[in-house]
Amino acid sequence: MFARETDGDAAVAAGRTLRAELATDPDEIGVLVVADGAHTLTPTAPGGYDPASAAVQDDLDRALARGDAAALARTGGAVVGRVAHQVLAGLLHDHPTPLRELYRDAPYGVGYFVGLSSDVGG
């Protein structure tokens, strides 16, 4: 777990460290990343409504689907789970791994993406 105040570079570095640790383990290990997306997608959303957040969420969803580490590393403050997405960027660094999309929606005005990959750790 990482504090929301964690600097982006530190979050990416933590993801790279995690990948290096996983690469040395002979066992298959799963990684679960849980993070909210934009929380301002509807008028009743927890963060209120910001019409610009739809584009932010779309960019995030595309980056997750592609396993685009560079785009995930640039995740901004409009995304509540910025730090977790940046740790994932570090985990994917030099190993772009598309995620198989299982779910994408914004219940309660908060963006969520559920994806699966068989190669994010080693």
Backbone as ProteinMPNN parsed JSONL, in Angstrom:
{"seq_chain_A": "MFARETDGDAAVAAGRTLRAELATDPDEIGVLVVADGAHTLTPTAPGGYDPASAAVQDDLDRALARGDAAALARTGGAVVGRVAHQVLAGLLHDHPTPLRELYRDAPYGVGYFVGLSSDVGG", "coords_chain_A": {"N_chain_A": [[0.844, -1.172, 0.0], [0.405, 2.246, -0.7], [0.811, 5.651, 0.173], [-1.375, 8.333, -0.717], [0.005, 10.648, -1.125], [2.388, 9.951, -2.192], [5.112, 10.526, -4.267], [5.174, 10.685, -7.843], [7.468, 9.683, -9.246], [8.63, 8.124, -7.244], [6.646, 6.219, -6.887], [6.63, 4.896, -9.386], [9.234, 3.891, -9.302], [8.961, 2.111, -7.166], [7.298, 0.202, -8.323], [9.023, -0.806, -10.283], [10.967, -1.947, -8.657], [9.441, -3.927, -7.425], [8.858, -5.55, -9.654], [11.447, -6.472, -10.252], [11.977, -7.963, -7.947], [9.995, -9.94, -8.164], [10.858, -11.214, -10.45], [12.971, -12.735, -9.602], [11.92, -14.798, -8.214], [11.08, -18.181, -8.352], [8.513, -19.148, -8.334], [5.13, -18.777, -9.537], [3.6, -15.705, -9.177], [0.951, -13.679, -8.236], [-0.226, -10.356, -8.867], [-2.158, -7.866, -7.529], [-3.768, -4.975, -8.342], [-5.474, -2.353, -7.03], [-7.381, 0.373, -7.621], [-9.025, 3.483, -7.761], [-10.439, 5.302, -10.519], [-11.074, 8.336, -12.191], [-13.023, 10.449, -10.102], [-15.117, 12.105, -10.57], [-17.147, 11.898, -12.452], [-19.903, 12.094, -12.795], [-22.793, 14.116, -11.874], [-23.518, 13.309, -9.27], [-21.278, 12.15, -8.239], [-18.618, 11.282, -5.925], [-16.622, 13.269, -5.911], [-17.903, 15.432, -6.939], [-18.897, 16.997, -10.033], [-17.055, 17.049, -12.967], [-16.828, 17.897, -16.161], [-14.594, 17.509, -17.793], [-13.369, 15.283, -16.816], [-14.191, 12.916, -17.994], [-12.709, 12.537, -20.346], [-10.206, 12.222, -19.202], [-10.585, 9.82, -17.812], [-11.117, 8.119, -19.983], [-8.608, 8.175, -21.268], [-7.063, 6.964, -19.272], [-8.271, 4.414, -19.138], [-7.651, 3.452, -21.722], [-4.853, 3.41, -21.549], [-4.5, 1.466, -19.564], [-5.645, -0.781, -20.84], [-3.844, -1.145, -22.942], [-1.552, -1.606, -21.553], [0.241, 0.426, -21.206], [2.961, 1.704, -20.018], [4.286, 4.209, -19.964], [2.201, 6.077, -20.309], [0.649, 5.459, -18.049], [2.43, 6.183, -16.046], [2.285, 8.898, -16.237], [-0.105, 9.515, -15.062], [-2.412, 11.724, -13.695], [-3.443, 14.027, -11.044], [-6.234, 14.097, -11.171], [-7.105, 11.575, -11.125], [-8.086, 9.41, -8.722], [-6.781, 7.089, -7.805], [-4.113, 7.526, -8.51], [-1.45, 6.976, -7.566], [-1.329, 4.145, -7.295], [-1.735, 3.422, -9.963], [0.6, 4.454, -11.023], [2.52, 2.882, -9.734], [1.903, 0.475, -10.979], [2.712, 1.231, -13.531], [5.489, 1.239, -13.193], [5.854, -1.468, -12.697], [5.198, -2.512, -15.16], [7.148, -1.402, -16.726], [9.366, -1.415, -19.408], [8.225, -3.767, -20.171], [5.741, -3.837, -21.755], [2.482, -4.791, -21.353], [-0.45, -5.752, -22.536], [-3.698, -5.594, -21.075], [-6.3, -7.869, -20.583], [-9.471, -6.836, -20.944], [-11.971, -6.974, -18.536], [-13.987, -5.613, -17.323], [-15.41, -2.388, -17.494], [-16.483, 0.592, -16.344], [-18.429, 3.192, -14.749], [-19.674, 3.253, -12.05], [-21.582, 5.077, -9.708], [-20.3, 7.369, -10.461], [-17.559, 7.062, -10.45], [-14.643, 6.02, -12.009], [-13.87, 2.748, -13.101], [-11.772, 0.041, -13.967], [-11.32, -3.227, -14.852], [-8.955, -5.575, -15.389], [-6.952, -8.24, -16.784], [-3.873, -9.912, -16.807], [-1.388, -12.205, -17.816], [1.257, -11.802, -17.513], [2.771, -9.834, -15.731], [4.693, -9.805, -13.886], [7.266, -10.994, -14.119]], "CA_chain_A": [[0.0, 0.0, 0.0], [1.156, 3.485, -0.824], [0.053, 6.847, 0.535], [-1.749, 9.139, -1.885], [0.982, 11.728, -1.284], [3.611, 9.404, -2.779], [5.57, 11.174, -5.496], [5.051, 9.83, -9.02], [8.722, 8.98, -9.524], [8.807, 7.104, -6.206], [5.675, 5.157, -7.161], [7.143, 4.131, -10.53], [10.412, 3.161, -8.813], [8.473, 0.994, -6.348], [6.831, -0.817, -9.258], [10.202, -1.442, -10.894], [11.56, -2.789, -7.622], [8.571, -5.094, -7.287], [9.075, -6.432, -10.807], [12.756, -7.108, -10.09], [11.835, -8.981, -6.905], [9.194, -11.036, -8.704], [11.639, -11.909, -11.472], [13.918, -13.654, -8.968], [11.172, -15.868, -7.543], [10.726, -19.214, -9.326], [7.077, -19.423, -8.28], [4.226, -17.807, -10.154], [3.045, -14.827, -8.153], [-0.02, -12.731, -8.765], [-0.209, -8.98, -8.374], [-3.477, -7.249, -7.595], [-3.737, -3.519, -8.226], [-6.815, -1.824, -6.808], [-7.279, 1.829, -7.656], [-10.107, 4.217, -8.411], [-10.103, 6.21, -11.6], [-11.616, 9.67, -11.92], [-14.177, 10.367, -9.193], [-15.933, 13.292, -10.869], [-17.716, 11.594, -13.763], [-21.336, 12.411, -12.834], [-23.138, 15.133, -10.868], [-23.619, 12.748, -7.918], [-20.011, 11.494, -7.914], [-18.038, 11.746, -4.659], [-15.826, 14.48, -6.098], [-18.66, 16.408, -7.722], [-18.886, 16.734, -11.471], [-16.125, 17.781, -13.819], [-17.006, 17.335, -17.502], [-13.302, 17.146, -18.388], [-12.86, 14.023, -16.264], [-14.512, 11.793, -18.891], [-11.547, 12.342, -21.222], [-9.139, 11.696, -18.346], [-10.892, 8.405, -17.573], [-10.918, 7.405, -21.254], [-7.162, 8.016, -21.455], [-6.607, 5.97, -18.303], [-8.757, 3.102, -19.578], [-6.853, 3.038, -22.883], [-3.503, 3.087, -21.075], [-4.581, 0.176, -18.883], [-5.903, -1.826, -21.835], [-2.622, -1.346, -23.725], [-0.388, -1.84, -20.699], [1.121, 1.532, -21.588], [3.642, 2.164, -18.81], [4.575, 5.645, -20.028], [0.955, 6.81, -20.059], [0.27, 5.251, -16.652], [3.345, 6.973, -15.216], [1.85, 10.305, -16.311], [-1.424, 9.666, -14.456], [-2.457, 12.965, -12.931], [-4.203, 14.146, -9.812], [-7.676, 13.917, -11.37], [-7.35, 10.147, -10.911], [-7.94, 9.167, -7.289], [-5.791, 6.031, -7.609], [-2.915, 7.899, -9.266], [-0.239, 6.308, -7.087], [-1.379, 2.723, -7.66], [-1.524, 3.321, -11.412], [2.013, 4.719, -11.284], [3.244, 1.671, -9.336], [1.69, -0.452, -12.094], [3.587, 1.686, -14.617], [6.823, 0.72, -12.906], [5.798, -2.92, -12.847], [5.138, -2.79, -16.6], [8.266, -0.731, -17.386], [10.131, -2.269, -20.33], [7.466, -4.988, -20.43], [4.346, -3.455, -22.01], [1.642, -5.979, -21.306], [-1.878, -5.419, -22.628], [-4.58, -6.262, -20.126], [-7.585, -8.32, -21.127], [-10.503, -6.086, -20.23], [-13.085, -7.748, -18.007], [-15.049, -4.689, -16.897], [-15.086, -0.958, -17.556], [-17.706, 1.359, -16.102], [-18.277, 4.268, -13.773], [-20.783, 3.297, -11.099], [-21.484, 6.155, -8.713], [-19.481, 8.457, -10.981], [-16.141, 6.758, -10.247], [-14.183, 5.13, -13.064], [-13.252, 1.473, -12.746], [-11.312, -0.821, -15.05], [-10.845, -4.519, -14.359], [-8.244, -6.259, -16.455], [-6.176, -9.404, -16.389], [-2.714, -10.229, -17.625], [-0.635, -13.34, -17.284], [2.692, -11.483, -17.492], [3.129, -8.521, -15.204], [5.59, -9.899, -12.758], [8.535, -11.696, -14.119]], "C_chain_A": [[0.889, 1.234, 0.0], [0.252, 4.657, -0.475], [-0.239, 7.672, -0.704], [-0.783, 10.289, -2.13], [2.274, 11.248, -1.939], [3.896, 10.076, -4.113], [5.498, 10.18, -6.659], [6.307, 9.04, -9.329], [8.968, 7.866, -8.51], [7.86, 5.929, -6.438], [6.154, 4.275, -8.315], [8.351, 3.301, -10.1], [9.996, 1.956, -7.972], [7.966, -0.137, -7.239], [7.982, -1.545, -9.93], [10.884, -2.383, -9.904], [10.748, -4.066, -7.438], [8.786, -6.066, -8.44], [10.402, -7.173, -10.685], [12.695, -8.213, -9.037], [11.059, -10.189, -7.429], [9.983, -11.864, -9.71], [12.609, -12.919, -10.865], [13.228, -14.834, -8.296], [10.759, -16.915, -8.573], [9.229, -19.538, -9.358], [6.291, -18.371, -9.05], [3.56, -17.015, -9.041], [2.093, -13.853, -8.826], [0.156, -11.364, -8.134], [-1.604, -8.417, -8.575], [-3.318, -5.754, -7.379], [-5.175, -3.047, -8.107], [-6.696, -0.312, -6.723], [-8.498, 2.423, -8.335], [-9.552, 5.005, -9.586], [-10.557, 7.614, -11.22], [-12.854, 9.526, -11.038], [-15.117, 11.562, -9.361], [-16.678, 13.119, -12.187], [-19.204, 11.901, -13.9], [-21.641, 13.465, -11.772], [-23.231, 14.587, -9.439], [-22.345, 12.028, -7.48], [-19.429, 12.067, -6.62], [-17.249, 13.045, -4.775], [-16.58, 15.591, -6.796], [-18.544, 16.063, -9.194], [-17.897, 17.645, -12.17], [-16.223, 17.169, -15.208], [-15.695, 16.884, -18.155], [-12.807, 15.782, -17.905], [-13.188, 12.815, -17.142], [-13.337, 11.499, -19.819], [-10.37, 11.771, -20.436], [-9.345, 10.199, -18.116], [-10.706, 7.58, -18.841], [-9.437, 7.155, -21.517], [-6.605, 6.945, -20.52], [-7.025, 4.564, -18.729], [-7.952, 2.578, -20.764], [-5.442, 2.629, -22.454], [-3.483, 1.733, -20.372], [-4.762, -0.957, -19.886], [-4.645, -2.151, -22.636], [-1.431, -1.764, -22.865], [0.678, -0.799, -20.956], [1.76, 2.154, -20.347], [3.898, 3.665, -18.824], [3.329, 6.47, -19.733], [0.516, 6.654, -18.61], [1.165, 6.053, -15.713], [2.945, 8.442, -15.185], [0.477, 10.539, -15.679], [-1.417, 10.868, -13.524], [-3.377, 12.914, -11.73], [-5.698, 14.004, -9.957], [-8.08, 12.461, -11.172], [-7.058, 9.841, -9.443], [-6.857, 8.131, -7.01], [-4.498, 6.272, -8.36], [-1.704, 7.072, -8.852], [-0.228, 4.833, -7.484], [-1.169, 2.529, -9.156], [-0.06, 3.57, -11.761], [2.896, 3.556, -10.82], [3.102, 0.615, -10.439], [2.558, -0.061, -13.286], [5.004, 1.167, -14.414], [6.908, -0.782, -13.081], [5.827, -3.319, -14.324], [6.327, -2.216, -17.367], [9.103, -1.739, -18.173], [9.441, -3.596, -20.646], [6.007, -4.624, -20.712], [3.482, -4.701, -22.171], [0.183, -5.573, -21.391], [-2.684, -6.223, -21.613], [-5.86, -6.67, -20.838], [-8.676, -7.667, -20.289], [-11.652, -6.995, -19.825], [-14.272, -6.854, -17.663], [-14.534, -3.267, -17.015], [-16.395, -0.204, -17.392], [-17.413, 2.442, -15.07], [-19.48, 4.313, -12.834], [-20.532, 4.404, -10.074], [-20.573, 7.291, -9.164], [-17.991, 8.287, -10.782], [-15.716, 5.731, -11.291], [-13.501, 3.89, -12.524], [-12.908, 0.702, -14.011], [-10.825, -2.106, -14.396], [-10.213, -5.234, -15.541], [-7.39, -7.377, -15.899], [-5.019, -9.574, -17.357], [-2.003, -11.408, -16.994], [0.853, -13.034, -17.183], [2.926, -10.059, -17.009], [4.183, -8.624, -14.113], [6.898, -10.616, -12.939], [9.061, -12.051, -15.437]], "O_chain_A": [[1.96, 1.264, 0.606], [-0.937, 4.65, -0.795], [0.563, 7.704, -1.637], [-0.752, 10.847, -3.227], [3.162, 12.055, -2.214], [3.022, 10.177, -4.974], [5.732, 8.985, -6.481], [6.23, 7.851, -9.641], [9.454, 6.792, -8.867], [8.23, 4.777, -6.213], [6.09, 3.049, -8.229], [8.477, 2.14, -10.489], [10.615, 0.896, -8.06], [8.186, -1.31, -6.935], [7.927, -2.759, -10.126], [11.321, -3.476, -10.267], [11.309, -5.154, -7.31], [8.886, -7.274, -8.224], [10.478, -8.366, -10.981], [13.291, -9.276, -9.213], [11.431, -11.332, -7.162], [9.794, -13.076, -9.808], [13.026, -13.859, -11.542], [13.894, -15.771, -7.856], [10.142, -16.565, -9.579], [8.745, -20.139, -10.316], [6.727, -17.229, -9.196], [3.024, -17.582, -8.089], [2.409, -13.277, -9.867], [0.63, -11.24, -7.005], [-2.159, -8.487, -9.671], [-2.795, -5.32, -6.353], [-5.998, -3.312, -8.983], [-5.998, 0.218, -5.859], [-8.951, 1.924, -9.366], [-8.366, 5.33, -9.64], [-10.437, 8.025, -10.066], [-13.638, 8.592, -11.206], [-15.81, 11.97, -8.428], [-16.826, 14.072, -12.951], [-19.715, 11.962, -15.018], [-20.835, 13.683, -10.867], [-23.039, 15.344, -8.487], [-22.343, 11.36, -6.446], [-19.717, 13.209, -6.262], [-17.215, 13.836, -3.832], [-15.981, 16.586, -7.206], [-18.137, 14.957, -9.551], [-17.907, 18.862, -11.981], [-15.757, 16.05, -15.425], [-15.698, 15.972, -18.982], [-11.92, 15.192, -18.523], [-12.52, 11.787, -17.037], [-13.006, 10.336, -20.051], [-9.625, 10.934, -20.946], [-8.404, 9.411, -18.213], [-10.194, 6.462, -18.783], [-9.05, 6.063, -21.935], [-5.781, 6.124, -20.922], [-6.221, 3.633, -18.684], [-7.609, 1.397, -20.81], [-4.904, 1.631, -22.932], [-2.558, 0.944, -20.563], [-4.094, -1.986, -19.784], [-4.408, -3.312, -22.972], [-0.417, -2.224, -23.39], [1.872, -1.097, -20.93], [1.17, 3.024, -19.705], [3.741, 4.325, -17.797], [3.392, 7.45, -18.991], [0.054, 7.619, -18.0], [0.697, 6.55, -14.689], [3.231, 9.148, -14.218], [-0.052, 11.648, -15.754], [-0.535, 11.012, -12.677], [-4.003, 11.894, -11.443], [-6.387, 13.806, -8.956], [-9.267, 12.153, -11.065], [-5.928, 9.993, -8.98], [-6.09, 8.288, -6.061], [-3.852, 5.323, -8.803], [-1.007, 6.526, -9.707], [0.79, 4.332, -7.961], [-0.504, 1.581, -9.574], [0.466, 2.963, -12.694], [3.915, 3.272, -11.449], [4.073, -0.058, -10.788], [3.085, -0.933, -13.978], [5.643, 0.707, -15.361], [7.915, -1.306, -13.558], [6.411, -4.34, -14.687], [6.494, -2.519, -18.548], [9.492, -2.784, -17.651], [10.018, -4.452, -21.316], [5.119, -5.06, -19.98], [3.738, -5.549, -23.026], [-0.374, -5.091, -20.405], [-2.381, -7.383, -21.335], [-6.429, -5.894, -21.606], [-8.79, -7.911, -19.088], [-12.231, -7.696, -20.655], [-15.422, -7.291, -17.707], [-13.386, -2.973, -16.685], [-17.308, -0.345, -18.205], [-16.288, 2.577, -14.588], [-20.222, 5.295, -12.82], [-19.401, 4.624, -9.641], [-20.123, 8.09, -8.342], [-17.23, 9.245, -10.924], [-16.358, 4.691, -11.439], [-12.669, 3.96, -11.619], [-13.654, 0.71, -14.99], [-10.003, -2.065, -13.48], [-10.859, -5.466, -16.563], [-7.137, -7.449, -14.696], [-5.168, -9.403, -18.567], [-2.021, -11.579, -15.775], [1.637, -13.907, -16.809], [3.246, -9.178, -17.806], [4.525, -7.622, -13.484], [7.598, -10.831, -11.95], [10.133, -12.649, -15.533]]}, "name": "protein", "num_of_chains": 1, "seq": "MFARETDGDAAVAAGRTLRAELATDPDEIGVLVVADGAHTLTPTAPGGYDPASAAVQDDLDRALARGDAAALARTGGAVVGRVAHQVLAGLLHDHPTPLRELYRDAPYGVGYFVGLSSDVGG"}
